[in-house]
Amino acid sequence: MTSGRRPLSREQFEQKIIKDANGCWLWSGAKHVYGYGHLRKDGKLLKTHRVAWEMYRGAIPDGLCILHKCDVPACINPDHLFLGTKTDNNRDRIAKGRTAFGERIATTKLTDDQARAILIDPRTHRAIAADYGVAHTQIGRIKRRQGWRHV
């Protein structure tokens, strides 16, 4: 909601929920590009899964995040949410295979096969980089296994 309006009531909030067959409560209002619901309250942009947690479960302790058991960004069912640290969130994302790396990253210039070829290429980093159209520092990261560790 915009600044100056009454706070969002539970009834207004629940009008934006669509319950699906998997038990998810899908936020039908505004969503972030990654699919997480959001709303404005007192001039602030709030994530709806956090609003739902506070509405149904209580305050979120400082330093904790709200994580999704179901991995549906638009879901705000408090039974599908749980508290965790940022480290917990990162571990959960990795364990569930939701971390993009290598050629799965939309902005990458290299393929997994090219990274494999770079690993065994004996030439200088600058020479390799010139052939692939990337920075020599990227070649160094690949060779030191700081990037493209999965190949």
Secondary structure, DSSP 8 states (H G I E B T S, - for coil): --TTS----HHHHHTTEEE-TTS-EEE-S-B-TTS-BEEEETTEEEEHHHHHHHHHT----TT-EEEESS--TTB--GGGEEEE-HHHHHHHHHHTT----GGGSTT----HHHHHHHHH--S-HHHHHHHHTS-HHHHHHHHTTSS-TT-
